[in-house]
Amino acid sequence: MLPGLSAWSLILFPIWGSFVIPKVVAYFTIGFLVYWLYQSFKTAFLGIRGYRTIQKAIKINWQKKYQQEKKKDWLEWEKIKHIIFIPNYNETAEKISNNLSALASQKQIDKKQLIVVLAMEKRFAGAKAKANKLVKQFKGKFGQLVVTYHPANIDGEAIGKASNEAWAAKQVKRELIDKNDWDINYLIATSCDADTCFHPRYFASLTYHFAKNQNRYLRFWQSPIFWHNNLNRVPAPIRIVGIIGNVNHIADIQQPDKLFFNYSTYSLSFKLLDNIGYWDTNIIPEDWHLFLQAFFNKEGQVTVEPLFIPTNIDAPGGKNFLDAMKNRYLQCQRHGWGATDIPYAVSQAIAHPEIPLWTRIFRIYKIIKTHLIWSTNWFILTLGASSPAFLNPKFFQTSLGYNLPRFSRTILTACLLSLFIIIALDMRLRPEEIKIRGVRGWLLHWSQWILMPLATLFMAVLPGLHAQTKLMMGKRMEYFVTKKY
């Protein structure tokens, strides 16, 4: 209830506040505008730095680097195994095949070190046929390619990625790790989506960082996630939020406060995963929640480390424009359901007084800030600057009231510079197959940004607010598998 109530309070504040306390509304808006300017340029700066780091990382021979730097307390490279979970429901075999092909193309690492798990949903009628086709197609490409079938209608479970992965991981622990007496200290679990395409050096880089890190059993690893698989095939509004999201994600994993969370596709030691009891099966958004499980279980010592090897996924698509827009809206609404982590984090913080107070407070602050700004920023930037002058003509006659809209325009115009940097970074980050080509391509690319205010409203802000409002009203949400074309 709290996220939705807080969001609507902030959204409505400039309206009623313009009549009662217009000065407070004005100063609040000015403060938020300055904060927005700071965040915009910080994202641009970290985006540039992240781009340069990525360019260096994808050129490194990680196995050679390991051999040159290895110390006595590092793990043996050859003993490390990667258990990669690919949960799926109604995605096509071709879609999953792209994921498996990317895994089969990994470099600087023996593919026998990859244990791939096709986590199927038993309730899907074609699950076995699809799994059999994929197993036959990729036979002998990995150390093992195993299939699990998550049963339907288990009491207390929510349909979704978390419950499927939890079932698959427990099956792997029992049928592979325990029976084959594998050393759990050398195992890394990676969670991904069916459309994920890993960079050829992802697992070599991950092996290097896992082997050398003395806190490897208290760490998640997160790579920047890009919507590059089909970016040019989706409608402009979806493409716009995808491009902004791509650069934001590079910036997020470099935040100086180190409070960022794992997202979508991530890795952690199987030992940590086993210690915390795997994914909770009664939740929908599993990524941040899994981190919080680990964070509180391990007395606040767990953090996420960046892995500057890009990971490509699909942007939401559809059969036509409206279908694609609907699918993106529903996807973002599902992500907005992550606000349920706020009461979970608060209750866990109270239950774990052994964790330093400020450590707990900052983690809760990060979650609240992310969800609250997500669903309210558009309204504060628009209503906050215009409402006092429009709704309270008397206040508009004051110096503060008269200059507020001007100040807002100046700040938002300055923010355009950071937007240009984001657009330029997007051009540099794109793989060769989706580079912008020809005069027509460049004209379309630049002209689409006229739609940015509406795109961010309908493809990001409103679905997040919708999810928080449903939570506030006590309505549940069923898991929706995003359609990608």
C-alpha positions as CSV (number, residue, x, y, z in Angstrom):
1,M,0.0,0.0,0.0
2,L,2.8,2.4,0.9
3,P,4.4,2.7,-2.6
4,G,1.1,3.6,-4.3
5,L,0.1,6.0,-1.5
6,S,3.4,7.8,-1.6
7,A,3.4,8.0,-5.4
8,W,-0.1,9.5,-5.6
9,S,0.7,11.9,-2.7
10,L,3.7,13.3,-4.6
11,I,1.8,13.5,-7.9
12,L,-1.2,15.4,-6.4
13,F,1.0,17.6,-4.2
14,P,1.7,20.2,-6.8
15,I,-2.1,20.5,-7.6
16,W,-3.5,21.0,-4.1
17,G,-0.3,22.6,-2.8
18,S,-0.6,25.3,-5.4
19,F,-3.6,26.6,-3.6
20,V,-2.5,26.2,0.0
21,I,1.3,26.3,0.0
22,P,2.5,27.5,-3.4
23,K,6.0,28.5,-2.2
24,V,6.6,25.0,-0.8
25,V,5.5,23.5,-4.1
26,A,7.9,25.9,-6.0
27,Y,10.9,25.1,-3.8
28,F,10.2,21.4,-3.9
29,T,10.0,21.6,-7.7
30,I,13.2,23.6,-7.9
31,G,15.0,21.0,-5.7
32,F,13.8,18.1,-7.8
33,L,14.8,19.9,-11.0
34,V,18.3,20.4,-9.7
35,Y,18.4,16.8,-8.6
36,W,17.2,15.7,-12.1
37,L,19.9,17.8,-13.7
38,Y,22.6,16.2,-11.5
39,Q,21.3,12.7,-12.2
40,S,21.1,13.4,-15.9
41,F,24.8,14.4,-16.1
42,K,25.9,11.8,-13.7
43,T,24.3,9.2,-16.0
44,A,26.0,10.7,-19.0
45,F,29.4,10.7,-17.3
46,L,29.1,7.2,-16.0
47,G,27.8,6.1,-19.4
48,I,30.9,7.4,-21.1
49,R,33.2,5.8,-18.5
50,G,31.3,2.5,-18.7
51,Y,31.5,2.5,-22.5
52,R,35.2,2.8,-22.4
53,T,35.5,0.1,-19.7
54,I,33.3,-2.3,-21.8
55,Q,35.6,-1.7,-24.9
56,K,38.6,-2.7,-22.8
57,A,36.9,-5.7,-21.2
58,I,35.7,-7.3,-24.4
59,K,39.3,-7.3,-25.8
60,I,40.9,-9.0,-22.8
61,N,41.9,-12.6,-22.9
62,W,40.6,-13.5,-19.5
63,Q,42.1,-17.0,-19.4
64,K,45.6,-15.6,-20.2
65,K,45.0,-12.8,-17.6
66,Y,44.2,-15.4,-15.0
67,Q,47.4,-17.4,-15.8
68,Q,49.5,-14.2,-15.5
69,E,48.0,-13.0,-12.3
70,K,47.1,-16.2,-10.5
71,K,47.9,-16.4,-6.7
72,K,47.9,-19.2,-4.3
73,D,44.5,-18.3,-2.8
74,W,42.7,-18.2,-6.2
75,L,40.5,-21.1,-7.3
76,E,41.6,-23.4,-10.0
77,W,40.2,-22.2,-13.4
78,E,39.5,-25.7,-14.8
79,K,37.6,-26.8,-11.7
80,I,35.0,-24.0,-11.9
81,K,31.6,-25.0,-13.4
82,H,28.8,-22.7,-14.6
83,I,25.3,-23.8,-14.1
84,I,23.1,-21.7,-16.4
85,F,19.4,-21.6,-15.8
86,I,17.1,-20.8,-18.8
87,P,13.6,-20.7,-17.5
88,N,11.0,-20.5,-20.2
89,Y,7.3,-21.0,-20.8
90,N,5.8,-20.3,-24.3
91,E,8.9,-19.0,-26.0
92,T,9.7,-20.6,-29.2
93,A,12.5,-23.2,-29.7
94,E,14.1,-20.8,-32.1
95,K,14.3,-18.1,-29.4
96,I,15.9,-20.4,-26.9
97,S,18.2,-21.7,-29.7
98,N,19.7,-18.3,-30.0
99,N,20.5,-18.3,-26.3
100,L,22.1,-21.8,-26.6
101,S,24.0,-20.7,-29.7
102,A,25.5,-17.8,-27.8
103,L,26.5,-20.2,-25.0
104,A,28.0,-22.6,-27.5
105,S,30.1,-19.7,-28.9
106,Q,31.8,-18.9,-25.6
107,K,35.5,-18.3,-25.9
108,Q,38.6,-18.7,-23.6
109,I,36.8,-21.4,-21.6
110,D,36.2,-25.1,-22.1
111,K,32.5,-25.5,-23.0
112,K,32.6,-28.7,-20.8
113,Q,32.5,-26.3,-17.9
114,L,29.1,-25.1,-18.9
115,I,26.1,-27.0,-17.4
116,V,23.0,-25.7,-19.2
117,V,19.6,-26.2,-17.6
118,L,16.4,-25.8,-19.7
119,A,13.9,-25.0,-17.0
120,M,10.6,-25.9,-18.6
121,E,7.0,-25.4,-17.3
122,K,5.1,-28.7,-17.3
123,R,1.8,-26.9,-17.8
124,F,2.9,-25.8,-21.3
125,A,1.6,-28.5,-23.7
126,G,4.6,-28.4,-26.0
127,A,7.3,-28.4,-23.3
128,K,8.7,-31.9,-23.9
129,A,8.7,-31.6,-27.7
130,K,10.5,-28.3,-27.5
131,A,13.0,-29.5,-25.0
132,N,13.7,-32.7,-27.0
133,K,14.3,-30.7,-30.1
134,L,16.8,-28.4,-28.4
135,V,18.6,-31.2,-26.6
136,K,19.0,-33.0,-30.0
137,Q,20.2,-29.8,-31.7
138,F,22.8,-29.0,-29.1
139,K,23.9,-32.4,-28.1
140,G,27.6,-32.5,-27.1
141,K,28.0,-28.7,-27.1
142,F,28.2,-28.4,-23.3
143,G,29.4,-30.3,-20.3
144,Q,25.7,-31.2,-19.8
145,L,22.4,-30.0,-21.2
146,V,19.6,-31.1,-18.8
147,V,15.9,-30.4,-18.7
148,T,13.7,-29.9,-15.7
149,Y,9.9,-29.7,-15.7
150,H,8.3,-27.4,-13.1
151,P,4.9,-28.8,-12.0
152,A,1.9,-26.6,-12.1
153,N,-0.4,-25.6,-9.1
154,I,2.0,-26.2,-6.2
155,D,0.4,-24.7,-3.1
156,G,1.8,-21.4,-2.1
157,E,3.7,-20.8,-5.4
158,A,3.2,-17.9,-7.7
159,I,3.5,-18.6,-11.4
160,G,6.7,-17.1,-12.8
161,K,10.4,-17.2,-13.2
162,A,11.2,-17.5,-9.5
163,S,9.2,-20.6,-8.8
164,N,10.5,-22.3,-12.0
165,E,14.1,-21.5,-11.2
166,A,13.8,-22.6,-7.6
167,W,12.4,-26.0,-8.8
168,A,15.2,-26.3,-11.4
169,A,18.0,-25.4,-9.0
170,K,16.8,-27.9,-6.4
171,Q,16.6,-30.6,-9.0
172,V,20.2,-29.8,-10.1
173,K,21.4,-29.9,-6.5
174,R,19.9,-33.3,-5.9
175,E,20.4,-35.0,-9.2
176,L,23.8,-33.5,-10.4
177,I,25.7,-31.9,-7.6
178,D,25.0,-34.4,-4.8
179,K,25.0,-37.6,-6.9
180,N,28.2,-36.6,-8.7
181,D,29.8,-35.3,-5.6
182,W,30.6,-31.9,-7.2
183,D,32.4,-29.4,-5.0
184,I,29.8,-26.7,-4.5
185,N,32.6,-24.2,-3.8
186,Y,33.5,-24.3,-7.5
187,L,30.0,-23.8,-8.9
188,I,28.5,-20.6,-10.3
189,A,24.8,-20.2,-10.9
190,T,23.6,-17.9,-13.7
191,S,20.0,-16.8,-14.1
192,C,18.9,-15.5,-17.5
193,D,15.9,-15.2,-19.7
194,A,15.0,-17.3,-22.8
195,D,16.1,-14.5,-25.2
196,T,19.4,-13.7,-23.5
197,C,22.5,-13.7,-25.7
198,F,25.7,-13.7,-23.8
199,H,28.8,-12.1,-25.1
200,P,31.4,-14.7,-26.2
201,R,33.7,-13.7,-23.3
202,Y,31.1,-13.4,-20.6
203,F,31.8,-16.8,-18.9
204,A,35.6,-16.4,-19.2
205,S,35.4,-13.0,-17.5
206,L,33.0,-14.4,-14.9
207,T,35.4,-17.3,-14.2
208,Y,38.3,-14.9,-13.7
209,H,36.4,-12.7,-11.3
210,F,35.0,-15.6,-9.3
211,A,38.4,-17.3,-9.1
212,K,40.2,-14.3,-7.7
213,N,37.5,-12.7,-5.4
214,Q,38.1,-13.6,-1.8
215,N,34.4,-12.8,-1.1
216,R,33.1,-14.9,-4.0
217,Y,30.5,-16.5,-1.8
218,L,29.0,-13.1,-0.8
219,R,28.8,-11.6,-4.3
220,F,26.5,-11.3,-7.3
221,W,27.9,-10.3,-10.7
222,Q,26.0,-8.1,-13.0
223,S,26.7,-7.2,-16.7
224,P,25.1,-4.3,-18.5
225,I,21.9,-5.4,-20.2
226,F,21.1,-4.1,-23.7
227,W,18.0,-4.4,-25.8
228,H,20.1,-5.1,-28.9
229,N,18.6,-8.3,-30.2
230,N,15.7,-6.7,-32.0
231,L,16.0,-2.9,-31.3
232,N,15.4,-1.9,-34.9
233,R,12.3,-4.0,-35.2
234,V,10.2,-2.5,-32.4
235,P,8.1,0.7,-32.5
236,A,9.9,4.0,-31.8
237,P,8.4,4.6,-28.3
238,I,9.7,1.2,-27.2
239,R,13.0,1.8,-28.8
240,I,13.4,5.2,-27.1
241,V,12.9,3.8,-23.5
242,G,15.2,0.9,-24.5
243,I,18.0,3.2,-25.5
244,I,17.7,5.3,-22.4
245,G,17.5,2.2,-20.3
246,N,20.6,0.7,-21.9
247,V,22.8,3.7,-20.9
248,N,21.1,4.0,-17.5
249,H,22.0,0.4,-16.8
250,I,25.7,1.1,-17.6
251,A,25.5,4.0,-15.2
252,D,23.7,2.0,-12.5
253,I,26.3,-0.7,-12.2
254,Q,28.9,2.0,-11.5
255,Q,27.1,4.0,-8.9
256,P,29.6,5.3,-6.3
257,D,27.3,4.2,-3.4
258,K,27.5,0.6,-4.6
259,L,23.9,0.1,-3.8
260,F,22.8,-1.2,-7.2
261,F,21.0,-4.5,-7.5
262,N,21.2,-7.4,-9.8
263,Y,18.8,-7.3,-12.7
264,S,17.3,-9.7,-15.3
265,T,20.5,-11.8,-16.0
266,Y,23.0,-12.2,-13.2
267,S,25.4,-14.7,-11.6
268,L,26.3,-15.8,-8.1
269,S,27.9,-18.7,-6.4
270,F,25.8,-21.8,-6.2
271,K,26.9,-22.1,-2.6
272,L,25.3,-18.7,-1.7
273,L,22.2,-19.7,-3.7
274,D,21.9,-23.0,-1.7
275,N,22.6,-21.3,1.6
276,I,19.7,-18.9,1.3
277,G,17.2,-21.5,0.2
278,Y,17.0,-20.6,-3.5
279,W,14.4,-18.2,-5.0
280,D,11.3,-17.5,-3.0
281,T,8.5,-19.2,-4.8
282,N,5.6,-16.9,-3.8
283,I,6.9,-13.7,-5.5
284,I,6.9,-12.5,-9.1
285,P,9.9,-10.1,-9.4
286,E,12.8,-12.4,-8.6
287,D,16.0,-10.5,-9.2
288,W,16.1,-7.8,-6.5
289,H,14.2,-10.1,-4.1
290,L,16.9,-12.8,-4.4
291,F,19.5,-10.2,-3.6
292,L,17.6,-9.1,-0.5
293,Q,17.3,-12.7,0.6
294,A,21.0,-13.0,0.4
295,F,21.7,-9.6,1.9
296,F,19.8,-10.2,5.1
297,N,20.7,-13.9,5.4
298,K,24.4,-13.0,5.3
299,E,24.2,-10.1,7.7
300,G,24.4,-7.3,5.1
301,Q,27.8,-8.5,3.6
302,V,26.4,-9.3,0.2
303,T,27.0,-6.8,-2.7
304,V,26.8,-6.8,-6.5
305,E,29.9,-6.3,-8.6
306,P,29.8,-5.1,-12.2
307,L,31.0,-7.3,-15.0
308,F,31.7,-5.1,-18.0
309,I,30.8,-7.7,-20.6
310,P,27.6,-6.7,-22.4
311,T,24.6,-9.0,-22.4
312,N,21.9,-8.6,-25.2
313,I,18.2,-9.4,-24.8
314,D,15.1,-8.7,-26.8
315,A,13.0,-5.6,-26.5
316,P,9.2,-6.3,-26.1
317,G,7.6,-6.7,-29.5
318,G,4.3,-7.7,-31.0
319,K,2.4,-8.7,-34.1
320,N,1.7,-5.0,-34.8
321,F,2.2,-1.5,-33.3
322,L,-0.5,-1.7,-30.7
323,D,0.3,-5.3,-29.7
324,A,3.9,-4.3,-29.1
325,M,3.0,-1.3,-27.1
326,K,0.7,-3.4,-25.0
327,N,3.4,-6.0,-24.3
328,R,5.9,-3.3,-23.3
329,Y,3.3,-1.8,-20.9
330,L,2.6,-5.2,-19.3
331,Q,6.3,-5.9,-19.0
332,C,7.0,-2.6,-17.3
333,Q,4.0,-3.1,-15.1
334,R,5.4,-6.5,-14.0
335,H,8.7,-4.8,-13.2
336,G,6.8,-2.2,-11.2
337,W,5.4,-5.0,-9.1
338,G,8.9,-5.1,-7.6
339,A,7.6,-2.4,-5.2
340,T,6.5,-5.4,-3.1
341,D,10.2,-5.7,-2.1
342,I,9.8,-2.5,0.0
343,P,7.7,-4.1,2.9
344,Y,9.8,-7.2,2.6
345,A,13.0,-5.2,3.0
346,V,11.6,-3.2,5.9
347,S,10.4,-6.3,7.8
348,Q,13.8,-8.0,7.2
349,A,15.7,-4.9,8.4
350,I,13.7,-5.0,11.6
351,A,14.4,-8.7,12.0
352,H,18.2,-8.3,11.5
353,P,19.5,-5.9,14.1
354,E,22.9,-7.5,13.8
355,I,23.3,-5.6,10.5
356,P,24.6,-2.0,11.0
357,L,21.7,0.4,11.1
358,W,22.9,2.7,8.3
359,T,23.6,-0.4,6.1
360,R,19.9,-1.4,6.4
361,I,18.6,2.2,6.0
362,F,20.6,2.8,2.8
363,R,19.3,-0.4,1.2
364,I,15.7,0.4,2.0
365,Y,16.3,4.0,0.8
366,K,17.6,2.7,-2.6
367,I,14.5,0.6,-3.2
368,I,12.1,3.3,-2.1
369,K,13.9,6.0,-4.1
370,T,14.0,3.9,-7.3
371,H,10.3,3.0,-7.3
372,L,9.1,6.4,-6.1
373,I,11.0,8.4,-8.7
374,W,10.1,5.9,-11.4
375,S,6.4,6.5,-11.0
376,T,6.4,10.2,-10.2
377,N,9.3,12.0,-12.0
378,W,7.3,12.9,-15.1
379,F,4.5,14.5,-13.1
380,I,6.8,16.4,-10.8
381,L,8.8,17.8,-13.8
382,T,5.6,18.9,-15.6
383,L,2.9,19.6,-12.9
384,G,5.4,21.0,-10.4
385,A,6.6,23.8,-12.6
386,S,3.3,24.7,-14.2
387,S,0.7,24.1,-11.6
388,P,1.5,27.0,-9.1
389,A,1.5,29.6,-11.9
390,F,-1.6,28.2,-13.7
391,L,-3.8,27.4,-10.6
392,N,-2.8,30.3,-8.4
393,P,-2.7,33.6,-10.4
394,K,-1.9,35.6,-7.3
395,F,1.2,33.5,-6.7
396,F,2.2,34.0,-10.3
397,Q,2.5,37.7,-9.6
398,T,5.3,37.1,-7.2
399,S,8.9,36.9,-8.3
400,L,9.2,33.2,-7.4
401,G,5.9,32.3,-9.2
402,Y,6.8,34.2,-12.3
403,N,10.3,32.7,-12.6
404,L,9.5,29.1,-11.7
405,P,8.4,28.1,-15.3
406,R,11.5,29.9,-16.7
407,F,13.8,28.1,-14.3
408,S,12.2,24.8,-15.2
409,R,12.6,25.4,-18.9
410,T,16.3,26.3,-18.4
411,I,17.0,23.2,-16.4
412,L,15.2,20.8,-18.7
413,T,16.9,22.4,-21.7
414,A,20.3,21.8,-20.0
415,C,19.3,18.2,-19.6
416,L,19.1,17.9,-23.4
417,L,22.9,17.8,-23.5
418,S,22.9,14.6,-21.4
419,L,20.3,13.2,-23.7
420,F,22.5,13.9,-26.8
421,I,25.3,12.0,-25.0
422,I,23.0,9.1,-24.4
423,I,22.0,9.0,-28.1
424,A,25.7,9.2,-29.1
425,L,26.6,6.4,-26.7
426,D,23.8,4.3,-28.1
427,M,25.2,4.6,-31.6
428,R,28.6,3.5,-30.3
429,L,27.3,0.6,-28.3
430,R,25.2,-1.0,-31.1
431,P,26.5,-4.2,-32.6
432,E,27.3,-4.0,-36.3
433,E,24.1,-5.7,-37.4
434,I,21.9,-2.9,-35.9
435,K,24.0,0.1,-36.7
436,I,22.2,3.0,-38.2
437,R,22.7,3.3,-41.9
438,G,21.8,5.6,-44.7
439,V,20.2,9.1,-44.8
440,R,16.8,7.7,-44.2
441,G,18.0,5.7,-41.2
442,W,19.6,8.8,-39.6
443,L,16.6,11.0,-40.2
444,L,14.3,8.4,-38.6
445,H,16.7,7.9,-35.7
446,W,16.9,11.6,-34.7
447,S,13.2,12.4,-35.5
448,Q,11.9,9.7,-33.2
449,W,13.2,11.6,-30.1
450,I,10.3,14.1,-30.5
451,L,8.2,11.3,-29.0
452,M,10.4,11.0,-25.9
453,P,8.0,12.8,-23.4
454,L,5.1,10.6,-24.4
455,A,7.2,7.5,-24.8
456,T,8.6,7.7,-21.2
457,L,5.1,8.5,-19.9
458,F,3.3,5.6,-21.5
459,M,6.1,3.0,-21.7
460,A,7.7,3.6,-18.3
461,V,6.0,6.0,-15.8
462,L,2.3,5.0,-16.2
463,P,2.8,1.2,-16.0
464,G,5.0,1.6,-12.9
465,L,2.3,3.8,-11.3
466,H,-0.4,1.3,-12.4
467,A,1.4,-1.6,-10.6
468,Q,1.8,0.5,-7.4
469,T,-1.8,1.6,-7.6
470,K,-2.9,-2.1,-7.9
471,L,-0.8,-2.9,-4.9
472,M,-2.3,0.0,-2.9
473,M,-5.8,-1.4,-3.7
474,G,-4.9,-4.9,-2.7
475,K,-5.1,-6.4,-6.1
476,R,-2.8,-9.3,-7.1
477,M,-1.0,-9.6,-10.4
478,E,-0.4,-12.8,-12.4
479,Y,2.9,-13.4,-14.2
480,F,2.8,-12.3,-17.8
481,V,5.5,-13.7,-20.1
482,T,6.6,-10.8,-22.3
483,K,6.2,-11.5,-26.0
484,K,9.3,-10.7,-28.1
485,Y,9.6,-10.9,-31.8
